[in-house]
Amino acid sequence: MDKQQQSYREEAYELLAELEVSLLELEETPDDEDLVDQVFRAMHTIKGSSAMFGFDAIAAFTHEVETVLDLVRSGKMPVTKELVNLALKSRDQIKCMLDTPEIKTNENEDIIKQLKRLSTGEKVQEPKPLIDLDMKMNIEPEPKSAPENITESALVTETKIPEETEIPKETEIPEETIQEKNDSESGEPRAVISYRIRFKPDPQLLVYGTNPFQLIQDIEELGDTTIVAQTNRVPDLFEIEPDHCYIHWDIILTTDQEIEAIRDVFIFIEDKCDLHIEIIDEDGEIEFGSDYKKLGQILIERKDISSDLLKQTLQKQRRLGEILVESHATDQGHVESALAEQDHIRTVREKRKQSTTTSSIRVDADKLDTLVDLVGELVTVQATLSQKAFSSEDTELIGIAEQVERLTADLRDNTMSIRMLPISTTFSTFKRLVRDLSNELGKEVSMTTEGGKTELDKKVIERLNDPMVHIIRNCIDHGIEKPDIREKAGKSRTGTIMLVAVHSGANVLIKITDDGGGIDPQKVHSIALEKGIVSPDTELSDTETYNLLFAPGFSTAKTVSDISGRGVGMDVVKRSIEALRGTIEIESEMGVGTTITLKLPLTLAIIDGLLVEVGKEYYVLPLSAVEECVELTQEDRVRSKGRNIAWVRDEIIPYIPLRDIFECKSEVPPIEQVVIVEIDGALIGYVVDTIIGEHQTVIKTLGRVYRGAKEFSGATILADGSVALILDVHRLSILAETLERKKVVN
């Protein structure tokens, strides 16, 4: 039962995430019936599963919420902001009950009271959201205190309901709704049937006051349709009666409805039309691999042509449709209708094939991580096998090693793709944050996204959530202006935050852009001077000034609030991104807005690296950061006059001798190699003894003993069993700069 309850929890969390997205979309488009159905179905599924697996409190609470949503679904109650607020609060409450089922609160009763009051038309105060908008970022924040000029009631207004309020009786649910629920709870899917419909209305149908186009629209609502209008009965212009209908229709309909549902559409005009309905495919009766009926067969079934005439025409060995039209055996409209039927059934079969062949299973995340670790070990063993095979010069063994290498590469790529998730899974969670935070700050903010299908490693996505939450909070708090201020500046009252994700080689770029007031470099510089972060004689570019925002303790907020002001945010964001082997950049323009770009690796498990040797030790540099490699000779050192700079195509590039950093005592080779990498938009070189070559690097985390060695992002095992440290090029540059300053001081 524990395993079943855990499966229920996982499914419930997914449903709650979908429910939140649907509710936020419903707030923007309250007339969307499909969204209403999605919300209702999610609540209904949670209720049914809760009762099945022993979560009776959740089932009882969800039933009350579902009752109100059913009023919306039946058109008896409109979608309002108050309803969405309460539905979101209900969603949060269900999540709290899932997280801590042992804790009992009165929150359920309060929400139910508010929902019932709302269902009777009473105005309900906006509830306080249950979600925690304060990102902790693994730091214990100081005790929060509101600014002196802001009262507690101004920060949060909590809904209170008088005890004496009379609670109306439970709303009666129509019988047809109950029947729909019983049908859905049965769990038996209906058969999907394709029908061929020929609808020939009486020419005087319009005179009787019936609009045939409305009937066709009703048919379209039953499922996928292909409609061909037949015009062969339309007379010459001078013979047309304006109030007569000369057109008839051939319709191919694929639906899960019975034939009676189709006849019901035409029930009031059965005696005023020629209606033929027949089944042409029922629930996959036509095999996927087989072709659909030939054109001639369809025309014969429809009685648009006789079989004898078809045989005579086929003897002419031309395209059947053209021959039939030219020989006046039938007209072009009937041929097009038959061809449309072919295309429709072909499309339906393809959709059905995709739906039946595409399936998924739920796998525990720990099992997936174990699989990735095992594949990493296999990559290491495969590298050892390849090295032994090539050193033995045994052609048969080399062939086996190459085959194992190909299979290992395919297995590695497929395993890593399993861990990849679309970034939209994270983007969708921020919409609620933007909504609630903008309401709290009295601002109007909308959020748009692009590139939601861009995929990232599951581990990266999990650790990316907190930094992005803080960035978005800063965009709303510091970036987006109040509606009145925006209006005076010639902007729309509603500010916009855009999240964009794009692939860039072995990395993913995530851009968070707001159209707010931008960052004032002079203000940032002056605050940095006040806090002693920079010296008065320091000259900085705009980019360097923006980077001061990442300094510990830096904050532009004038007062401390629940949202910001303590200066423990952006420095933690930067550390979190760097822990993911990523980088963060800020671009801003006063009055236009700000863009923060995160550059992240696709995966944290296996990377392509450049294996190098310094002294007698091996190191790996991330290949995605490497721009090029050049030689460094003794003549080059003499030319630089003792400075650590190299000339590369008339461009001066500073370099860091890793021998000096790692204090290697061995003899320096006559020709060294400079690995040039890009850090924060600038090029910098790392001098190594030898470049071994590209290496498929399986990342192993360092133990607690090496926790202080921030210049290494991990380690990998080489083919001979030795260990190579993976260099963090960004932190190495900071270390080199620190050591250089100490030399100057001394």
KEBA-889276 format. One record per residue (C-alpha): residue in three letters; y, x, z. Coordinates in steps of 0.001 Angstrom, whole numbers, plus 500000, padded with zeros to 6 digits. Example, Ala and Ser with C-alpha at 12.3 -4.5 7.8 and 13.67 -1.06 7.14 Angstrom:
2
ALA495500512300507800
SER498940513670507140
% end
This chain:
746
MET500000500000500000
ASP502339502938500728
LYS501968504167497149
GLN502642500686495803
GLN505713500346498012
GLN506971503705496808
SER506508502603493190
TYR508406499426494023
ARG511254501446495535
GLU511530503612492416
GLU511570500564490168
ALA514093498822492433
TYR516462501811492372
GLU516329501786488559
LEU517020498042488493
LEU519931498457490892
ALA521432501170488687
GLU521110498900485634
LEU522501495996487666
GLU525634497954488564
VAL526275498874484924
SER525722495264483786
LEU528070493882486447
LEU530841496301485492
GLU530433495377481817
LEU530371491689482760
GLU533710492084484534
GLU535214493264481228
THR533477490585479108
PRO532882487602481428
ASP531843485313478547
ASP528909487503477488
GLU525852485335478152
ASP523457488213477465
LEU525004490236480300
VAL524740487228482616
ASP521041486986481739
GLN520569490725482366
VAL522139490452485817
PHE520067487386486667
ARG516817488969485437
ALA517449492136487478
MET518018490117490659
HIS515019487916489889
THR512736490919489361
ILE513902492587492575
LYS513304489343494479
GLY509785488832493118
SER508692492434493684
SER510217492515497185
ALA508174489553498327
MET505034491031496773
PHE505304494374498584
GLY506399493155501995
PHE510185493530501770
ASP510777489973502924
ALA514355490537504094
ILE515356491811500653
ALA513540488897498979
ALA515327486318501160
PHE518738487924500653
THR518277488334496890
HIS517200484689496600
GLU520589483583497937
VAL522426485837495490
GLU520211484665492645
THR521039481024493454
VAL524736481661492853
LEU524048483690489696
ASP521967480797488403
LEU525092478625488582
VAL526836481134486349
ARG523892481215483943
SER523882477426483668
GLY527631477339482981
LYS528540475634486260
MET530462478591487642
PRO532743481103485880
VAL532552484875486134
THR535524486016488222
LYS536595489278489794
GLU535707487863493220
LEU532189487070492026
VAL531718490550490544
ASN533015492114493770
LEU530513490151495849
ALA527686490833493395
LEU528416494572493566
LYS528539494401497354
SER525209492558497292
ARG523779495295495103
ASP524982497934497588
GLN523488495946500464
ILE520095495749498747
LYS520186499529498271
CYS521017500012501958
MET518080497778502887
LEU515812499859500648
ASP517060503137502120
THR516836502067505758
PRO514704498909506090
GLU514386499406509849
ILE518136498955510452
LYS519231495336510935
THR522856494279510292
ASN524862491090509964
GLU526108492219506565
ASN523609489972504767
GLU524865486822506441
ASP528507487742505766
ILE527842488242502053
ILE525842485020501796
LYS528645483082503487
GLN531187484493501052
LEU528967483723498064
LYS528488480124499170
ARG532202479702499780
LEU532888481089496315
SER530360478704494749
THR532363475776496203
GLY535591477042494640
GLU537165478644497710
LYS539110481890497362
VAL537364484863498916
GLN539012488076500078
GLU538034491197498177
PRO535146492860500055
LYS535136496493501010
PRO532640498431498856
LEU529628499853500658
ILE529410502956498473
ASP530599506188500039
LEU533556507423498014
ASP533925510593500106
MET532064513493498534
LYS530836515888501192
MET529811518761498877
ASN527627520269501657
ILE530733520810503812
GLU531420519091507096
PRO534920517603506632
GLU537472517563509386
PRO537976514233511190
LYS539940512058508825
SER543230510545509847
ALA545475508275507857
PRO549063509345507141
GLU551586508156509679
ASN553402506024507143
ILE550235504185506112
THR548556501706508403
GLU544814501294508628
SER545044497767507273
ALA546850499079504216
LEU543979501418503435
VAL541115498949503695
THR541118495174503925
GLU537844493917505277
THR536762490343504662
LYS536380488161507746
ILE534993484646507777
PRO535767482282510670
GLU532722481333512665
GLU533575477647512409
THR533482477655508622
GLU531082475008507411
ILE528463476429505086
PRO527610474118502215
LYS524023473165501523
GLU522029475173499051
THR522871474257495492
GLU520189472265493744
ILE518688474055490753
PRO518049471962487627
GLU514400471279486838
GLU514620472970483452
THR515804476176485152
ILE512840476053487517
GLN510531475632484539
GLU512103478672482851
LYS511478480703486016
ASN507843479596486151
ASP507405480609482525
SER508920484032483155
GLU506900484566486329
SER503629483902484533
GLY503955487345482923
GLU502169486327479700
PRO504172487388476613
ARG504505484849473864
ALA503096485508470400
VAL505586486718467805
ILE505330484635464639
SER506967484973461214
TYR507747481691459470
ARG508683480871455892
ILE511192478002455808
ARG512517476210452723
PHE515408473897453531
LYS516563471615450689
PRO519183469201452013
ASP519894465892450296
PRO522960466326448026
GLN524746463630450053
LEU524081465355453407
LEU527762466242453776
VAL528690462608453221
TYR526501461684456183
GLY528607464025458355
THR526070466850458827
ASN527023470501458331
PRO523993472459457022
PHE525595475788457992
GLN525454474772461654
LEU521733474123461303
ILE521201477550459777
GLN523126479147462645
ASP520828477349465085
ILE517845478861463260
GLU519415482332463502
GLU519600481990467286
LEU515802481631467444
GLY515093485217466313
ASP515357487718463452
THR516186485970460200
THR516556486764456521
ILE518370484047454578
VAL518649483630450798
ALA520845480885449349
GLN519512479263446162
THR522179478175443688
ASN520076477074440717
ARG520892473398441399
VAL524653473905441207
PRO525908471970438101
ASP528704472915435761
LEU532208472802437166
PHE533128469470435532
GLU529980467809436909
ILE530391468913440541
GLU530973466246443158
PRO533185467830445868
ASP531388466144448765
HIS527852466972447584
CYS525646469856448709
TYR523911471577445786
ILE522691474716447612
HIS519344475097449350
TRP518029477941451472
ASP514915480073451846
ILE514658481491455375
ILE512248484025456869
LEU512273483737460669
THR510481485985463173
THR510473484487466659
ASP508366483844469757
GLN509101480113469491
GLU506579477501468368
ILE507004475595465104
GLU508238472556467071
ALA511352474480468079
ILE512191474951464394
ARG511570471299463573
ASP513793470307466492
VAL516731471931464698
PHE516299469529461774
ILE515129466552463862
PHE518121464348462995
ILE518012464947459221
GLU514269465053458506
ASP514607462046456217
LYS517660463563454485
CYS516154466906453432
ASP513089468525451932
LEU511774470830454687
HIS508750473131454403
ILE507680475465457263
GLU504620477704457144
ILE503358480687459111
ILE503127483941457138
ASP502363486378459988
GLU501281485749463567
ASP501441488391466308
GLY500432491411464245
GLU497931489606462057
ILE499090491816459205
GLU497914495326459977
PHE500481498117460247
GLY498767500285457692
SER498395497586455046
ASP501064496567452561
TYR502574493092452571
LYS501875490534449877
LYS502820491246446287
LEU505774489501444690
GLY503606487306442518
GLN501439486228445439
ILE504526485109447398
LEU505878483131444441
ILE502511481389443936
GLU502290480497447634
ARG505759479008447434
LYS504762477107444273
ASP507678478654442418
ILE505281479727439642
SER501716478942438556
SER498942481541438635
ASP498211481100434906
LEU501820481785433985
LEU501800484825436258
LYS498743486286434510
GLN500322485787431115
THR503513487468432240
LEU501733490439433836
GLN500244491357430484
LYS503706492473429335
GLN503531495446431794
ARG507137495370432934
ARG508742494834436338
LEU507458491494437445
GLY510755490078438654
GLU512587490921435428
ILE509782489553433291
LEU509619486251435168
VAL513376485738434930
GLU513570486664431237
SER510642484399430395
HIS512316481543432329
ALA509172481198434449
THR511482481172437474
ASP515089482064438184
GLN516703485148439714
GLY517355483400443048
HIS513684482709443677
VAL512763486310442814
GLU515409487655445191
SER514153485307447896
ALA510587486598447497
LEU511792490204447577
ALA513813489413450712
GLU510643488096452347
GLN508876491361451531
ASP511693493400453071
HIS511884491180456147
ILE508168491395456960
ARG508198495131456270
THR511089495575458729
VAL509467493390461385
ARG506208495319461088
GLU508059498617461468
LYS509827497391464601
ARG506552496115466011
LYS504876499416465231
GLN507595501345467078
SER507444499021470075
THR503659499281470352
THR503428503034469804
THR506314503924472123
SER505299503778475762
SER506122505622478934
ILE504590506323482312
ARG506216507006485656
VAL505543510527486943
ASP506497511913490331
ALA509295514489490009
ASP507380517011492140
LYS504443516911489727
LEU506818517549486845
ASP508370520513488656
THR504902521895489309
LEU504086521583485611
VAL507249523503484704
ASP506350526242487199
LEU502843526525485745
VAL504234526762482224
GLY506540529510483454
GLU503565531416484818
LEU501760530888481518
VAL504723532358479618
THR504542535468481790
VAL500768535838481285
GLN501171535300477539
ALA503770538104477395
THR501302540411479182
LEU498536539464476742
SER500779540133473728
GLN501785543542475090
LYS498170544563475727
ALA497068543284472324
PHE499698545225470376
SER499076548408472353
SER495317548187471668
GLU495829547908467871
ASP492868545497467774
THR493679543168464857
GLU491404540392466120
LEU492950540513469594
ILE496451540621468086
GLY495644537472466089
ILE494456535677469230
ALA497570536815471117
GLU499857535509468367
GLN498066532155468394
VAL498395531928472187
GLU502079532821471844
ARG502678529963469384
LEU500814527463471558
THR502644528654474676
ALA505997528299472925
ASP505154524740471846
LEU503919523864475329
ARG507047525374476884
ASP509394523469474555
ASN507562520171475083
THR507443520605478850
MET511136521421479022
SER511952518407476828
ILE510161516177479374
ARG512603517376482042
MET515587516643479801
LEU517556513480480558
PRO520520511957478723
ILE523834512645480441
SER524541508893480243
THR522353508499483350
THR525126510298485253
PHE528093508934483282
SER527153505331484083
THR527386505946487850
PHE531022507031487602
LYS532239503722486222
ARG531850502123489643
LEU533657505059491260
VAL536616504682488877
ARG536779500927489467
ASP536713501033493274
LEU538940504083493680
SER541621502800491281
ASN541692499497493179
GLU542057501347496472
LEU544948503454495154
GLY546672500533493421
LYS546255502020489951
GLU544904500632486710
VAL542298502998485288
SER539582502559482678
MET536802504982481774
THR535360505742478333
THR532434507986477446
GLU531190509860474386
GLY528005511815473806
GLY525952509930476374
LYS522763510842474481
THR523365514561475048
GLU520458515832477129
LEU520429518170480123
ASP517770519444482472
LYS517016516988485284
LYS517847519639487872
VAL521244520310486301
ILE522088516602486216
GLU521112516158489868
ARG523364519009490995
LEU526173518047488637
ASN526904514692490273
ASP528942515924493270
PRO531293518262491343
MET532022515583488759
VAL532696512989491456
HIS535342515250492965
ILE536929516016489579
ILE537157512320488696
ARG538626511533492117
ASN541306514176491519
CYS542033512753488062
ILE542673509309489549
ASP544514510498492673
HIS546642513343491251
GLY546528512778487495
ILE546887509091486634
GLU550306507674487553
LYS551099504285489065
PRO551375501477486466
ASP555178501174486830
ILE555690504910486405
ARG553473504946483309
GLU555428502058481832
LYS558734503871482326
ALA557247506934480596
GLY556330504818477556
LYS552613504746478351
SER550294501795478780
ARG549965500542482347
THR546265501358482290
GLY545350505021482490
THR542240506375480816
ILE539633508872481918
MET537347510070479134
LEU534008511793479684
VAL532669513675476657
ALA529429515671476368
VAL528543517880473376
HIS525965520560472651
SER527250524110472188
GLY524388526475471406
ALA522224526912474512
ASN524852525128476609
VAL526370521694477055
LEU530127521179477286
ILE531290518314479493
LYS534973517442479224
ILE536765515235481757
THR540139514192480316
ASP542869512022481790
ASP546091510825480151
GLY548116511247483332
GLY551177513313484145
GLY549526516711483736
ILE549712519770486021
ASP553038521489486641
PRO552364525286486551
GLN555578526064488468
LYS554611523693491270
VAL551148525233491483
HIS552632528731491535
SER555133527872494273
ILE552400526331496478
ALA550265529432495934
LEU553211531580497085
GLU553673529440500207
LYS550001529769501111
GLY549964533495500405
ILE547393533179497616
VAL549545535255495221
SER552312537802495776
PRO555897537085494656
ASP555886539803491978
THR552673538504490319
GLU553171537185486781
LEU550588534679485653
SER549869532812482420
ASP549418529035482508
THR545626529450482394
GLU545682531923485290
THR548006529582487201
TYR545625526644486733
ASN542803528817488071
LEU544711529021491371
LEU543607525421491937
PHE540135526827492620
ALA541386529005495491
PRO540011528032498934
GLY542455525880500892
PHE544653525091497898
SER545942521500497696
THR548910519851495983
ALA548673516683498111
LYS551673516116500384
THR549721514040502890
VAL546120513957504039
SER544296510745503124
ASP540788509411502643
ILE540964510621499046
SER542391514140499166
GLY544685516620500854
ARG542485518998502853
GLY542101521680500186
VAL538297521867500399
GLY537611520391496969
MET538105522375493785
ASP536908525692495226
VAL533643523973496172
VAL533494522433492703
LYS533797525873491129
ARG531116527340493397
SER528790524449492540
ILE529292524916488803
GLU528807528691489053
ALA525611528078491049
LEU524376526266487938
ARG525248529403485900
GLY528124527456484384
THR531875527886484034
ILE534881525607484537
GLU538217525688482689
ILE541447523686482995
GLU543889522792480225
SER546949520674480881
GLU550208519522479330
MET553015517950481308
GLY553388514241480558
VAL550270514202478348
GLY547312514818480630
THR544664517264481789
THR541257518321480477
ILE538644520010482655
THR535760521560480701
LEU532408522345482284
LYS530103524704480386
LEU526527524341481619
PRO523131525734480580
LEU520643523287479111
THR517997524221481650
LEU517612526172484885
ALA513924526985484446
ILE513551529139481325
ILE516326530905479411
ASP516607533345476529
GLY517722536654477966
LEU518601540172476842
LEU516416542719478631
VAL518215545983479422
GLU517468549152481404
VAL519810550867483859
GLY518404553996485497
LYS514764553169486056
GLU515291549447486659
TYR515243546483484294
TYR517823543679484227
VAL518329540522482199
LEU521636539168480878
PRO521797535521479671
LEU521633535728475898
SER523931532704475509
ALA526808534739477020
VAL526228537842474853
GLU528593538280471909
GLU527431541658470540
CYS526162545120471485
VAL527800548456470558
GLU527084552120471295
LEU529090554202473763
THR529016557948473108
GLN530521560898474966
GLU533204561068472251
ASP534159557479473051
ARG534518558374476735
VAL536768561330475905
ARG538852559128473627
SER539442556598476425
LYS540747559414478705
GLY538739558363481711
ARG539528554665481435
ASN536715552107481197
ILE537716550746477795
ALA536047550716474391
TRP537473550248470912
VAL535565547643468939
ARG537026547051465459
ASP540495548096466659
GLU540253545768469660
ILE540368547142473195
ILE537592545751475403
PRO537275546756479084
TYR533785547542480296
ILE531923547860483608
PRO529444550754484001
LEU526460549164485723
ARG525310552644486767
ASP528360552859489029
ILE527876549330490367
PHE524201549937491214
GLU524813553603492276
CYS522155555077489975
LYS521564558810490558
SER519452559542487467
GLU520763561465484472
VAL523123559580482134
PRO521732559279478564
PRO523850560852475769
ILE524300557467474099
GLU524736554350476205
GLN524960550716475107
VAL527776548253475776
VAL526729544590476010
ILE529845542518475310
VAL529933539075476915
GLU532502536296477109
ILE533830535302480549
ASP536503532603480898
GLY537576533103477294
ALA537930536900477603
LEU535587539638476345
ILE534214542208478766
GLY531494544834478354
TYR528615545925480572
VAL527395549485480029
VAL523602549937480208
ASP521287552832479412
THR519018551045476927
ILE518711547619475330
ILE515042546624475275
GLY515520543382473332
GLU515358539608473600
HIS513160538284476386
GLN511924534789477206
THR513001534643480843
VAL511233532483483411
ILE513701532196486283
LYS512402532783489813
THR514667532151492778
LEU515393535031495136
GLY514182534896498734
ARG516354534442501814
VAL516623538196502290
TYR518667538422499075
ARG520821535351499756
GLY523953537534500025
ALA523367539148496616
LYS525544536694494676
GLU525681538966491621
PHE522063538043490780
SER521213534491489738
GLY517455535034490011
ALA514604537240488901
THR511841537248486312
ILE508432538878486021
LEU507920541171483033
ALA504749541616481000
ASP503675544700482999
GLY504061542828486291
SER507357544463487278
VAL510381542436488352
ALA513722542283486507
LEU516824540856488159
ILE518895538316486212
LEU522565539277486279
ASP525350536798486974
VAL527925538289484595
HIS530805536294486071
ARG530234537398489668
LEU529560540956488525
SER533027541080486983
ILE534543539880490275
LEU532570542527492195
ALA533711545267489797
GLU537330544161490170
THR537019544222493965
LEU535517547742493932
GLU538252548956491590
ARG540966547671493943
LYS539352549472496879
LYS539439552732494889
VAL543141552263494144
VAL543923551561497822
ASN541948554582498973
% end
